[in-house]
Amino acid sequence: MSKQSLGSKFIDWPLLKRVLKLITPYKKLFIVTSFLAITIALLSPLKPHLIEKIIDEKILTNDFPGLVNMSLLVLVVLLVQSVFRYYFIFLTNLLSQSIIKGL
């Protein structure tokens, strides 16, 4: 099979090794951005799950105090996710600009 026929499944290992060598001076920054990316990915499905719980368990059963508590929890999750996303974008841009500057 040729490289073109593989499409997105083809990984250029020599190029990946070169990129990883450029990242090594910024290892801490890369680890932090990776952690933030994983955390954001884990928080994303939490919002729909919480909204489902609010509708099924709090609104349909007329549990107003529980509704308030769950709504506050959703707001906290949104706030944490927004802060993490801000720092992820900021640090990812800093990392990429630093690597380009090093080139």
Secondary structure, DSSP 8 states (H G I E B T S, - for coil): --HHHHGGG---HHHHHHHHHHHGGGHHHHHHHHHHHHHHHHHTTHHHHHHHHIIIIIITTT-HHHHHHHHHHHHHHHHHHHHHHHHHHHHHHHHHHHHHHH-
